[in-house]
Amino acid sequence: MTAVDRWHASPARQASATADSGTGEVRVPLVLFQFDQLKGTAELVLTRLEAAELYTLLACMLGGTGRASAGRLA
């Protein structure tokens, strides 16, 4: 089994996030790294509510407040 505690994910640069109007899912393509070595790809799959909460949280953090209350994602 591979330990993933030192891995990180970044948005895939050549791919765009997609939204499914039928299910409400939002999919964000990611690339997975261990340090600077590419390990694979994955999709972050969120419900519409989770995506909205994450968007709000990131907007608050980027706006300089550094704090946000985004329910489950905080």
DSSP file (Angstrom, degrees, kcal/mol; ACC not computed):
  #  RESIDUE AA STRUCTURE BP1 BP2  ACC     N-H-->O    O-->H-N    N-H-->O    O-->H-N    TCO  KAPPA ALPHA  PHI   PSI    X-CA   Y-CA   Z-CA
    1    1 A M              0   0    0      0, 0.0     2,-0.5     0, 0.0     0, 0.0   0.000 360.0 360.0 360.0 136.3    0.0    0.0    0.0
    2    2 A T        -     0   0    0      2,-0.0     2,-0.3     1,-0.0     0, 0.0  -0.741 360.0-131.4 -90.5 128.5    1.3    3.4   -0.9
    3    3 A A        -     0   0    0     -2,-0.5     3,-0.2     1,-0.1    -1,-0.0  -0.634  21.8-176.2 -76.1 133.1    1.3    6.1    1.8
    4    4 A V    >   +     0   0    0     -2,-0.3     3,-1.7     1,-0.1    -1,-0.1   0.201  49.5 110.3-115.2  14.1   -0.2    9.3    0.4
    5    5 A D  T 3  S+     0   0    0      1,-0.3    -1,-0.1    29,-0.0    -2,-0.0   0.712  84.0  44.5 -66.6 -19.1    0.3   11.6    3.4
    6    6 A R  T 3  S+     0   0    0     -3,-0.2    29,-0.9     2,-0.0    -1,-0.3   0.192  93.1 107.5-107.9  15.2    2.9   13.7    1.5
    7    7 A W  E <   -A   34   0A   0     -3,-1.7     2,-0.3    27,-0.2    27,-0.2  -0.514  47.2-168.8 -86.6 159.0    1.0   13.9   -1.7
    8    8 A H  E     -A   33   0A   0     25,-2.5    25,-3.1    -2,-0.2     2,-0.4  -0.973  10.7-138.7-142.4 160.6   -0.7   17.0   -3.0
    9    9 A A  E     -A   32   0A   0     -2,-0.3    23,-0.2    23,-0.2    32,-0.0  -0.912  14.4-175.5-121.5 146.2   -3.2   17.8   -5.7
   10   10 A S  E     -A   31   0A   0     21,-2.1    21,-2.8    -2,-0.4     3,-0.0  -0.966  39.7 -91.3-133.5 151.5   -3.4   20.6   -8.2
   11   11 A P  E     -A   30   0A   0      0, 0.0     2,-0.4     0, 0.0    19,-0.3  -0.379  48.6-107.1 -59.6 140.3   -6.1   21.4  -10.8
   12   12 A A    >   -     0   0    0     17,-2.5     3,-0.9     1,-0.2    29,-0.0  -0.577  26.1-149.9 -70.0 125.1   -5.2   19.8  -14.2
   13   13 A R  T 3  S+     0   0    0     -2,-0.4    -1,-0.2     1,-0.2    17,-0.0   0.802  91.4  48.6 -71.5 -30.1   -4.1   22.6  -16.4
   14   14 A Q  T 3  S+     0   0    0      2,-0.0     2,-0.3    -3,-0.0    -1,-0.2   0.418 106.7  66.0 -91.0   2.7   -5.3   21.1  -19.7
   15   15 A A    <   -     0   0    0     -3,-0.9     2,-0.3    14,-0.1    13,-0.0  -0.913  68.7-140.9-127.7 151.2   -8.8   20.3  -18.4
   16   16 A S        -     0   0    0     -2,-0.3     2,-0.1    12,-0.0    -3,-0.0  -0.792  26.8-105.6-108.5 151.9  -11.8   22.3  -17.3
   17   17 A A        -     0   0    0     -2,-0.3     2,-0.3    11,-0.1    11,-0.2  -0.412  39.1-154.0 -66.6 150.9  -14.2   21.7  -14.4
   18   18 A T  E     -B   27   0A   0      9,-2.3     9,-2.9    -2,-0.1     2,-0.4  -0.925   8.9-152.1-129.1 155.4  -17.6   20.5  -15.5
   19   19 A A  E     -B   26   0A   0     -2,-0.3     2,-0.7     7,-0.2     7,-0.2  -0.990   8.3-147.4-127.2 137.2  -21.1   20.6  -14.1
   20   20 A D     >  -     0   0    0      5,-2.8     4,-2.9    -2,-0.4     5,-0.3  -0.908   4.3-163.1-104.1 111.1  -23.9   18.1  -14.7
   21   21 A S  T  4 S+     0   0    0     -2,-0.7    -1,-0.1     1,-0.2     0, 0.0   0.759  87.7  55.4 -67.5 -22.9  -27.2   19.9  -14.6
   22   22 A G  T  4 S+     0   0    0      1,-0.1    -1,-0.2    -3,-0.1    -2,-0.0   0.933 123.5  20.2 -74.2 -46.9  -29.0   16.6  -14.2
   23   23 A T  T  4 S-     0   0    0      2,-0.1    25,-0.2    24,-0.0    -2,-0.2   0.676  96.2-127.3 -96.7 -20.2  -27.2   15.4  -11.1
   24   24 A G     <  +     0   0    0     -4,-2.9    -3,-0.1     1,-0.3     2,-0.1   0.448  57.5 148.6  85.2  -0.2  -25.9   18.7   -9.8
   25   25 A E        -     0   0    0     -5,-0.3    -5,-2.8    22,-0.2     2,-0.5  -0.414  35.0-157.2 -70.8 142.8  -22.4   17.2   -9.6
   26   26 A V  E     -BC  19  46A   0     20,-2.8    20,-2.9    -7,-0.2     2,-0.5  -0.989   9.4-161.3-116.9 128.6  -19.4   19.4  -10.2
   27   27 A R  E     -BC  18  45A   0     -9,-2.9    -9,-2.3    -2,-0.5    18,-0.2  -0.951   6.9-170.2-117.5 126.6  -16.2   17.6  -11.3
   28   28 A V  E     - C   0  44A   0     16,-2.6    16,-2.8    -2,-0.5     2,-0.2  -0.954  21.0-135.1-115.6 113.0  -12.8   19.2  -11.0
   29   29 A P  E     - C   0  43A   0      0, 0.0   -17,-2.5     0, 0.0     2,-0.3  -0.486  29.4-171.6 -68.4 133.7   -9.9   17.3  -12.8
   30   30 A L  E     -AC  11  42A   0     12,-3.4    12,-1.9   -19,-0.3     2,-0.4  -0.884  21.1-144.3-124.6 154.2   -6.8   17.0  -10.6
   31   31 A V  E     -AC  10  41A   0    -21,-2.8   -21,-2.1    -2,-0.3     2,-0.4  -0.963  22.0-141.2-113.8 140.6   -3.2   15.9  -11.0
   32   32 A L  E     -AC   9  40A   0      8,-3.4     7,-3.5    -2,-0.4     8,-1.3  -0.859  20.6-177.3-109.0 133.7   -1.6   14.2   -8.0
   33   33 A F  E     -AC   8  38A   0    -25,-3.1   -25,-2.5    -2,-0.4     2,-0.5  -0.936  27.0-152.7-128.7 149.2    2.0   14.7   -6.9
   34   34 A Q  E >  S-AC   7  37A   0      3,-2.2     3,-2.1    -2,-0.3     2,-0.4  -0.971  86.7 -44.5-114.9 110.4    4.4   13.4   -4.3
   35   35 A F  T 3  S-     0   0    0    -29,-0.9   -27,-0.1    -2,-0.5    -2,-0.0  -0.575 125.2 -29.0  57.9-118.0    6.7   16.3   -3.9
   36   36 A D  T 3  S+     0   0    0     -2,-0.4     2,-0.6    -3,-0.1    -1,-0.3   0.217 114.5 106.7-108.7  15.0    7.3   17.2   -7.6
   37   37 A Q  E <  S-C   34   0A   0     -3,-2.1    -3,-2.2     1,-0.0     2,-0.2  -0.843  72.5-123.9-100.0 122.0    6.8   13.7   -9.1
   38   38 A L  E     +C   33   0A   0     -2,-0.6    -5,-0.2    -5,-0.2     3,-0.1  -0.417  32.4 173.2 -62.8 129.2    3.5   13.1  -10.9
   39   39 A K  E     -     0   0A   0     -7,-3.5     2,-0.3     1,-0.4    -6,-0.2   0.615  51.5 -68.4-112.8 -20.9    1.7   10.2   -9.4
   40   40 A G  E     -C   32   0A   0     -8,-1.3    -8,-3.4     2,-0.0    -1,-0.4  -0.984  46.7 -82.8 160.0-169.7   -1.6   10.2  -11.3
   41   41 A T  E     +C   31   0A   0     -2,-0.3     2,-0.3   -10,-0.3   -10,-0.2  -0.884  34.1 167.9-129.2 160.6   -4.9   11.9  -11.9
   42   42 A A  E     -C   30   0A   0    -12,-1.9   -12,-3.4    -2,-0.3     2,-0.5  -0.962  29.4-118.0-159.6 167.3   -8.3   12.0  -10.2
   43   43 A E  E     -C   29   0A   0     -2,-0.3     2,-0.7   -14,-0.2   -16,-0.0  -0.972  14.7-141.5-116.1 132.3  -11.5   14.0  -10.2
   44   44 A L  E     -C   28   0A   0    -16,-2.8   -16,-2.6    -2,-0.5     2,-0.6  -0.843  24.5-162.2 -85.7 117.4  -12.8   15.9   -7.2
   45   45 A V  E     +C   27   0A   0     -2,-0.7     2,-0.3   -18,-0.2   -18,-0.2  -0.919  13.6 174.4-110.4 121.1  -16.5   15.3   -7.4
   46   46 A L  E     -C   26   0A   0    -20,-2.9   -20,-2.8    -2,-0.6     2,-0.1  -0.893  31.0-118.8-123.5 150.2  -18.7   17.7   -5.4
   47   47 A T     >  -     0   0    0     -2,-0.3     4,-2.6   -22,-0.2     5,-0.2  -0.387  41.4-102.7 -73.0 166.8  -22.4   18.2   -5.0
   48   48 A R  H  > S+     0   0    0    -25,-0.2     4,-2.1     1,-0.2     5,-0.1   0.909 124.9  48.9 -58.5 -41.8  -23.8   21.6   -6.1
   49   49 A L  H  > S+     0   0    0      2,-0.2     4,-2.5     1,-0.2    -1,-0.2   0.922 110.8  49.4 -65.2 -45.1  -24.0   22.7   -2.5
   50   50 A E  H  > S+     0   0    0      1,-0.2     4,-2.6     2,-0.2    -2,-0.2   0.906 111.0  50.5 -60.9 -41.1  -20.5   21.5   -1.7
   51   51 A A  H  X S+     0   0    0     -4,-2.6     4,-2.5     2,-0.2    -1,-0.2   0.908 111.2  48.1 -63.4 -41.9  -19.1   23.4   -4.7
   52   52 A A  H  X S+     0   0    0     -4,-2.1     4,-2.3    -5,-0.2    -2,-0.2   0.903 112.5  48.8 -65.6 -40.8  -20.9   26.6   -3.7
   53   53 A E  H  X S+     0   0    0     -4,-2.5     4,-2.5     2,-0.2    -2,-0.2   0.912 112.4  47.8 -65.0 -42.6  -19.6   26.2   -0.1
   54   54 A L  H  X S+     0   0    0     -4,-2.6     4,-2.8     2,-0.2     5,-0.2   0.908 110.7  52.1 -64.8 -41.5  -16.0   25.6   -1.4
   55   55 A Y  H  X S+     0   0    0     -4,-2.5     4,-2.5     2,-0.2    -2,-0.2   0.922 111.3  47.1 -59.1 -45.4  -16.3   28.6   -3.7
   56   56 A T  H  X S+     0   0    0     -4,-2.3     4,-2.2     2,-0.2    -2,-0.2   0.920 112.4  49.7 -63.3 -44.9  -17.5   30.8   -0.8
   57   57 A L  H  X S+     0   0    0     -4,-2.5     4,-2.1     1,-0.2    -2,-0.2   0.930 113.6  45.0 -60.4 -47.2  -14.7   29.6    1.4
   58   58 A L  H  X S+     0   0    0     -4,-2.8     4,-2.8     1,-0.2     5,-0.2   0.894 110.9  53.9 -66.0 -39.6  -12.0   30.2   -1.2
   59   59 A A  H  X S+     0   0    0     -4,-2.5     4,-1.5    -5,-0.2    -1,-0.2   0.903 110.1  47.7 -61.4 -41.2  -13.4   33.6   -2.1
   60   60 A C  H  <>S+     0   0    0     -4,-2.2     5,-1.6     2,-0.2     6,-0.9   0.910 113.3  47.6 -65.6 -42.3  -13.2   34.6    1.6
   61   61 A M  H ><5S+     0   0    0     -4,-2.1     3,-1.0     1,-0.2    -2,-0.2   0.896 114.2  46.1 -67.2 -39.8   -9.7   33.4    1.9
   62   62 A L  H 3<5S+     0   0    0     -4,-2.8    -1,-0.2     1,-0.2    -2,-0.2   0.750 103.9  64.5 -73.4 -23.8   -8.6   35.1   -1.3
   63   63 A G  T 3<5S-     0   0    0     -4,-1.5    -1,-0.2    -5,-0.2    -2,-0.2   0.489 119.9-106.6 -78.5  -2.7  -10.3   38.3   -0.2
   64   64 A G  T < 5S+     0   0    0     -3,-1.0    -3,-0.2    -4,-0.2    -2,-0.1   0.372  95.1 105.9  98.9  -5.2   -7.9   38.6    2.7
   65   65 A T      < -     0   0    0     -5,-1.6    -4,-0.2     1,-0.1    -5,-0.1   0.853  60.7-158.0 -77.0 -31.3  -10.2   37.6    5.6
   66   66 A G        +     0   0    0     -6,-0.9     2,-0.4     1,-0.1    -5,-0.2   0.412  64.8  80.4  72.3  -5.1   -8.5   34.2    6.0
   67   67 A R        +     0   0    0     -7,-0.2     2,-0.3     2,-0.0    -1,-0.1  -0.991  49.0 159.6-135.9 142.6  -11.6   32.9    7.7
   68   68 A A        -     0   0    0     -2,-0.4     2,-0.7     6,-0.1   -11,-0.1  -0.985  34.7-133.4-154.5 153.5  -15.0   31.7    6.4
   69   69 A S        +     0   0    0     -2,-0.3     3,-0.1     1,-0.1    -2,-0.0  -0.904  35.6 159.0-112.5 104.0  -17.8   29.6    7.7
   70   70 A A    >   -     0   0    0     -2,-0.7     3,-1.7     1,-0.3     4,-0.2  -0.212  44.5-125.3-120.5  41.7  -18.7   27.2    4.9
   71   71 A G  G >  S+     0   0    0      1,-0.3     3,-1.0     2,-0.2    -1,-0.3  -0.297  87.1   6.8  59.5-124.6  -20.5   24.5    6.8
   72   72 A R  G 3  S+     0   0    0      1,-0.2    -1,-0.3     2,-0.1   -22,-0.0   0.772 129.7  56.3 -64.0 -28.6  -19.0   21.0    6.2
   73   73 A L  G <         0   0    0     -3,-1.7    -1,-0.2     1,-0.2    -2,-0.2   0.645 360.0 360.0 -83.5 -13.7  -16.0   22.3    4.2
   74   74 A A    <         0   0    0     -3,-1.0    -1,-0.2    -4,-0.2    -2,-0.1   0.504 360.0 360.0 -75.1 360.0  -14.7   24.7    6.9
